[in-house]
Amino acid sequence: MEIRIGVQDVAREVVVESELTGVEVRQLVEEAIAGPTTLSLTDEHGHTVLIPGAKIGYVDIGAEARGRVGFGG
């Protein structure tokens, strides 16, 4: 699933492809904002992105990834 995160005072958004479900991502984001703590997301390749919860501007949680067909995968 694709997750787009807008960070305050940063011109570009952060894009992460994750294997988490939408519910899991939402829970992590809500905890980071309420804390405020750090939002920690790991992508499909094992890279970790850390964003301070107090700096999160918006989060766009994409649709659940479905099985891919063809050679693009």
N, C-alpha and C positions, 0 to 999 in steps of 0.2 A: 504494500500500500504506500502511496505517496503522501508525505506529510510536508506542508509548506508552513514555515514559521517566520513571521515578521518580528524583527527585533527593533526596539526603540532606538532611535538615533543611528540606525544602520540603513543604508540605501537599498541593499540587496536582501532578498529573503533567503532563508536557509531551507534547502530541500533535502529530505531524507527519504530513502526507500527502505521501508521496514517490514518485517514479518509479523509485527504486532497487530492485534485487531484494533478496530476503531474504538472499542470500549476501553481497552488497555491504554491506548494513547490518551484518550480523554481523561482517564483517571490520573495518569502521570502529570498531565498538564494542569489539572485542577489542583493537585497536591503542590506542584511547584509554585503556582500563583498564590494559593492560600497561605503557604509556609511563611514567608517566601523562601523557597529552597532552590536548588538547581534542577532543571529539567535535563535528564540524561536519556538519550536515545541512541541505540545501536543500529546501524544499517545492515543490509544484507551481506556486506563484505566484512563485517566485524569492526568497522570504524565507529567510534563513539563521538557524539556531539553533545556538548554541555552548554546550556544556556541559562543564565540567571533568571529565575522566575519573575523577579521584579522588572525585568527588561522585556518580557514577552509582550508584543503588541497585538498579535493575532495568531491563530493556528487554524490552518485549513487541512482537515483530515479527508483524504481521498477515499474512493470506494475500495472495498476489499479486492485484493488482487485475485484474479481467476487464473486457471491453468492456461498457459500460453501455447499457441499452436505455431509450428513452423520452426525456422532457424534463428529467430531473433532472440531467443531466450537465454 
